[in-house]
Amino acid sequence: MKTTTRLSLASLLMFSLIAAAWSGRLPQENKTPAQRPADDSQVTVPNRPGTPLFKGEQGTPRPEIQFAPLTRMVTMKLQVEDPNGYFLPNLRRENFAVYEDGVRQKTVSVEVEHSPVSVALLMEFGGRYHELNRALGLDVHEIGRQFIDVIGRDDKVAVLKYDGKLDTLVDFNQDRDRIDKALEDLGAPEFSELNFYDALLDTLNRMRDVGERKAIIVVSSGLDTFSKATYEQVLEAAKDSAIPIYAIGLARLIQREIAAYGSTAPFARIDWNAAQKRLENLAKVSGGRAYELESDIQAPAIYDDIMENLRLRYVVSYVSSNTATAGPPRKIRVDLIDPKTGEALKIRDSTGKVVASKVFVQLSYIPHAATGD
């Protein structure tokens, strides 16, 4: 319990430091390039936890890329992370070397984007086991309530719950007060089937027409009892949707209840590890992440991790050196470099330890001629 609390506080502290850096409260970031010291080609980032919060393999984020034929401007939105999936701040324009079809691009600009998001929170709320429903009903209510704390002013949120069917508690066009009330009015979970696959498939379909950066946060055991859709069908839909799924697994909470009710309880015979693995696969193929919740006090740190991963991007723009405004696909590569030496950039934390980096970059784009806009 103490370890979990320290992890949550550390995550909140690190997220605050990053936010402070971008808003100009850290003195070093207020300096212009001419004011920075001579050895400022080194990049220092805040210390981050030594292990990722998510479980299993992270899905590959899908970078956004646009080409403006009138100006030949290419704009990419990229994630740059350390090996544990934490966003790496403090990178500057001169640290990015962009190559198009092997040619180094010269007119490169770099910014950091804090994007508003559209998130559907899909919560399991019901099932076949009365004892389990009663115990998890309290946890799910608290997990949903803690989600409200990470919602920004410009974010759009829908809240849905499922048991044998999918219910929309709050739609995207409703305000935050309505979310509070909906979570307070959840009541007690009912005895029912648990049609997770149908609920997730329906939520994916609803999200297709939602604008802005979007995602689904699933709070679920991963158990399904009577869906019309198969796991393979929902897995394929998640893969094709371009909507990242962040799955918060309840299996560990359930196993805690199993310890209280004993090995003879009906839900003790379910393969909860397999259910968690299915959640991890859904997150992976969609470009999201999966988490294992052992206590509801972990939820704030998990939500911070999700929102950092979802909101923050480096926006890299350049005017293509290729003067053609249409043609075959063009391959793009982005390297992080030391501008003084041209060699791979060494990023260090505040203790001086070298931090590895991973750049998620679109492999190619297809230029299209202007269509009158």
ZIBELHU-V345885 format. One record per residue. N is the residue number from 1. RES is the residue in one letter. PHI is phi in radians with two decimals (none if undefined). Layout:
n:res:phi
N:RES:PHI
N:RES:PHI
//
This chain:
n:res:phi
1:M:none
2:K:-1.14
3:T:-1.08
4:T:-1.09
5:T:-1.12
6:R:-1.10
7:L:-1.13
8:S:-1.09
9:L:-1.13
10:A:-1.11
11:S:-1.11
12:L:-1.12
13:L:-1.11
14:M:-1.12
15:F:-1.13
16:S:-1.16
17:L:-1.10
18:I:-1.12
19:A:-1.06
20:A:-1.13
21:A:-1.08
22:W:-1.31
23:S:-1.51
24:G:1.61
25:R:-1.47
26:L:-1.55
27:P:-0.97
28:Q:-1.06
29:E:-1.30
30:N:-1.40
31:K:-1.40
32:T:-1.33
33:P:-0.93
34:A:-1.21
35:Q:-1.49
36:R:-1.23
37:P:-1.14
38:A:-1.10
39:D:-1.65
40:D:-1.38
41:S:-1.22
42:Q:-1.27
43:V:-1.92
44:T:-2.00
45:V:-2.14
46:P:-1.11
47:N:-1.12
48:R:-2.14
49:P:-0.96
50:G:-1.39
51:T:-2.36
52:P:-1.29
53:L:-1.38
54:F:-1.40
55:K:-1.95
56:G:1.27
57:E:-1.63
58:Q:-1.21
59:G:-1.23
60:T:-1.37
61:P:-1.07
62:R:-1.83
63:P:-1.11
64:E:-1.70
65:I:-2.51
66:Q:-2.36
67:F:-2.24
68:A:-1.78
69:P:-1.11
70:L:-1.16
71:T:-1.95
72:R:1.07
73:M:-1.40
74:V:-1.87
75:T:-2.18
76:M:-2.11
77:K:-2.01
78:L:-2.11
79:Q:-1.82
80:V:-2.17
81:E:-2.30
82:D:-1.47
83:P:-1.06
84:N:-1.68
85:G:1.52
86:Y:-1.58
87:F:-1.04
88:L:-1.77
89:P:-1.50
90:N:1.25
91:L:-1.37
92:R:-2.11
93:R:-0.93
94:E:-1.24
95:N:-1.50
96:F:-1.83
97:A:-1.88
98:V:-1.91
99:Y:-2.11
100:E:-2.04
101:D:0.89
102:G:1.46
103:V:-1.74
104:R:-1.16
105:Q:-1.59
106:K:-1.72
107:T:-1.66
108:V:-1.86
109:S:-2.13
110:V:-2.39
111:E:-2.35
112:V:-1.93
113:E:-1.83
114:H:-1.87
115:S:-1.53
116:P:-1.12
117:V:-2.25
118:S:-2.02
119:V:-2.19
120:A:-1.75
121:L:-1.66
122:L:-1.90
123:M:-2.05
124:E:-1.25
125:F:-2.64
126:G:2.61
127:G:2.57
128:R:-1.49
129:Y:-2.01
130:H:-1.05
131:E:-1.06
132:L:-1.19
133:N:-1.02
134:R:-1.12
135:A:-1.23
136:L:-1.32
137:G:-1.01
138:L:-1.18
139:D:-1.15
140:V:-1.12
141:H:-1.03
142:E:-1.19
143:I:-1.10
144:G:-1.15
145:R:-1.09
146:Q:-1.18
147:F:-1.11
148:I:-1.02
149:D:-1.17
150:V:-1.77
151:I:-1.37
152:G:-1.55
153:R:-1.06
154:D:-1.70
155:D:-1.37
156:K:-2.06
157:V:-2.34
158:A:-2.10
159:V:-2.10
160:L:-2.29
161:K:-2.27
162:Y:-2.46
163:D:-2.39
164:G:-1.38
165:K:-2.48
166:L:-1.73
167:D:-2.11
168:T:-1.59
169:L:-1.47
170:V:-2.45
171:D:-1.69
172:F:-1.09
173:N:-1.58
174:Q:-1.81
175:D:-1.54
176:R:-1.13
177:D:-1.07
178:R:-1.18
179:I:-1.14
180:D:-0.97
181:K:-1.16
182:A:-1.09
183:L:-1.23
184:E:-1.17
185:D:-1.64
186:L:-1.03
187:G:1.32
188:A:-1.81
189:P:-1.07
190:E:-1.79
191:F:-1.19
192:S:-2.92
193:E:-1.24
194:L:-2.28
195:N:-1.67
196:F:-1.11
197:Y:-1.09
198:D:-1.08
199:A:-1.14
200:L:-1.20
201:L:-1.10
202:D:-1.14
203:T:-1.15
204:L:-1.03
205:N:-1.13
206:R:-1.16
207:M:-1.39
208:R:-1.09
209:D:-1.70
210:V:-1.45
211:G:-1.45
212:E:1.11
213:R:-1.26
214:K:-2.31
215:A:-2.82
216:I:-2.08
217:I:-1.78
218:V:-1.85
219:V:-1.86
220:S:-2.71
221:S:-1.36
222:G:1.48
223:L:-1.43
224:D:-2.31
225:T:-1.99
226:F:-2.73
227:S:-1.21
228:K:-1.27
229:A:-1.30
230:T:-1.62
231:Y:-1.06
232:E:-1.09
233:Q:-1.18
234:V:-1.25
235:L:-1.13
236:E:-1.16
237:A:-1.14
238:A:-1.12
239:K:-1.14
240:D:-1.51
241:S:-1.36
242:A:1.08
243:I:-2.02
244:P:-1.13
245:I:-1.90
246:Y:-1.87
247:A:-1.76
248:I:-1.81
249:G:-1.39
250:L:-1.74
251:A:-1.03
252:R:-1.21
253:L:-1.11
254:I:-1.13
255:Q:-1.12
256:R:-1.13
257:E:-1.21
258:I:-1.03
259:A:-1.08
260:A:-1.35
261:Y:-1.64
262:G:1.65
263:S:-1.27
264:T:-1.52
265:A:-1.07
266:P:-0.97
267:F:-1.32
268:A:-1.29
269:R:-1.58
270:I:-1.43
271:D:-1.45
272:W:-1.25
273:N:-1.12
274:A:-1.15
275:A:-1.11
276:Q:-1.12
277:K:-1.11
278:R:-1.12
279:L:-1.10
280:E:-1.08
281:N:-1.17
282:L:-1.08
283:A:-1.15
284:K:-1.08
285:V:-1.20
286:S:-1.59
287:G:1.58
288:G:-1.86
289:R:-2.47
290:A:-2.12
291:Y:-2.28
292:E:-1.97
293:L:-1.64
294:E:-1.75
295:S:-2.76
296:D:-1.19
297:I:-1.27
298:Q:-1.38
299:A:-1.00
300:P:-1.01
301:A:-1.15
302:I:-1.14
303:Y:-1.10
304:D:-1.04
305:D:-1.10
306:I:-1.10
307:M:-1.21
308:E:-1.09
309:N:-1.15
310:L:-1.51
311:R:-1.46
312:L:-1.56
313:R:-2.48
314:Y:-1.49
315:V:-1.76
316:V:-1.93
317:S:-2.19
318:Y:-2.75
319:V:-1.58
320:S:-1.05
321:S:-1.29
322:N:-1.42
323:T:-1.34
324:A:-1.26
325:T:-1.80
326:A:-2.69
327:G:2.60
328:P:-1.25
329:P:-1.02
330:R:-2.03
331:K:-1.53
332:I:-2.11
333:R:-2.28
334:V:-2.15
335:D:-1.97
336:L:-1.73
337:I:-2.27
338:D:-1.46
339:P:-1.12
340:K:-1.36
341:T:-1.90
342:G:1.36
343:E:-1.51
344:A:-0.99
345:L:-1.22
346:K:-1.73
347:I:-1.82
348:R:-2.19
349:D:-1.51
350:S:-1.19
351:T:-1.58
352:G:1.65
353:K:-1.27
354:V:-1.22
355:V:-1.95
356:A:-1.24
357:S:-2.27
358:K:-2.33
359:V:-1.83
360:F:-1.63
361:V:-2.34
362:Q:-1.10
363:L:-1.31
364:S:-2.82
365:Y:-2.50
366:I:-1.93
367:P:-1.26
368:H:-2.15
369:A:-1.18
370:A:-1.08
371:T:-2.04
372:G:1.76
373:D:-1.63
//
